Amino acid sequence: QFIGPADMLGQGHGSRFIAQRMAALFAGGAPAIGTDPDPDNARAIAAYRKAGFAVAGAAAEGPWGRYLPMVALKPGAAG
């Protein structure tokens, strides 16, 4: 799987992109955002955590493979 040049990895680009997208979704009225990375994809999970996501349940098997449910609540939202 190619996500970018090796020298661009680990620089925080992914979590910044995710945070920008989250801001747009929250500004548009979304009360929460979910994502479901592969539980073995430590780099993706770290980027989501850095952007504000938290694990929302145990890793599970779905129609497209294993996933780890994660959620981010709109700042100020009860949860």
Sequence and secondary structure as in RCSB ss.txt:
>XXXX:A:sequence
QFIGPADMLGQGHGSRFIAQRMAALFAGGAPAIGTDPDPDNARAIAAYRKAGFAVAGAAAEGPWGRYLPMVALKP
GAAG
>XXXX:A:secstr
   S GGGTTSSHHHHHHHHHHHHHHHTT SEEEE   TT HHHHHHHHHHT EE S  EEETTEEE  EEEE T
T   
